[in-house]
Amino acid sequence: MLDQAKMMMKMKKIQKELAKTVVEVEAGEGAVVIQMTGEQKIKDVTIDPDKVDLDDKEELEKWVEQAFKKAIAESQQVAQEKMRPVLGSLGNLGL
């Protein structure tokens, strides 16, 4: 039971760390920049009007999609890396 309590404390600590961790990705050579937390919450989306052709909506949509995909992948990677030590010790709980 004590091991489970320690595990829960570690998990809460990791969740707080993930909330504070921010990944930043870009697409279209900086035309679209997205910041996302380790909890996969959007922190900021920036579109640089000097790097965007407003007449080419499809290109901007493509860059936004690419940036979101990258941000999700990177935030998942960060979460996985932070969770690895805790998940590796689950075998000790008899689960």
N, C-alpha and C positions, 0 to 999 in steps of 0.2 A: 504494500500500500504506500509506503514511503517513496518507493521508486516512481510510482505513478504521480505522486504529488510533485516530485522533482521534475518529472517530465512535463507536467502541466506548467510549471514555473518557467521552464526553458522555452516552451512553446509560446507563452505570453511574451517573453522577452524577445523572441524572434519576430513575433508579430509587430511589436513596437519598432524594432529595427527596420523591418520591411516598410512600415508606414513612413519612416524617415528617409529611406533609401530612394533616390531618384535616378532613373536612367534617362538619358537624353539621346534622341536619334534624329537623323535628318534624312530627307529625300530631295531629289531634284537639286543637288549641289547646294543645299541650304535653303532652298525655297520654302520647304515645310520642315518645321522643327517641332517635335513632340517630347514633352517631359511626362514620364509616368512613374508612379511609385512602385515599390516592390510588391504592393498589394494590388497592382494593376488598376490603380485609380489615376485618371488623367489629372495632371497637375497644370499643364499649360500646352497650348497649341499656338504656334506662331507661323504666319505666312508672310514672307518677305515680298512686298509688292514690286520691288525692283527686280526680282528674279522670276516673276510670274507673268506670263502672257495672258492677260484677261480675256483675250479672244479665243484661247485654247482651254476651254473648261475641262475637256477630257484629260489633258496632260496634268492639270492641277489635281483632279480626282485621283488619277493614278498615283501621284506623289503622296497624297494624303493616305491612300490605302497602303502604299509601301511603308510609309512612316509608322502607321499604326501596327502593321504586322511586325515590323522590326522592334517597336517598343514593347509589344506583348511578348515576343520571343525573348528579348533581353531581360524583361522583368521576371519572366518565368525562370530564366537561367539563374538570376540572382536569388530568387526564392528557393530554388532547388539547392543551390550551393549552401545557403544558410540553414536549410532544413536537413541536409545530409547527415551531420553529426547526430542529430536527434533521431532521425529515422533509422539510422544504423544501430541505435541502441534499443530499438523496439523489441528485438529478439530477447533481450534480457527481462522483458516484462511477462514473458510466457504467452504472448499473443500469437 
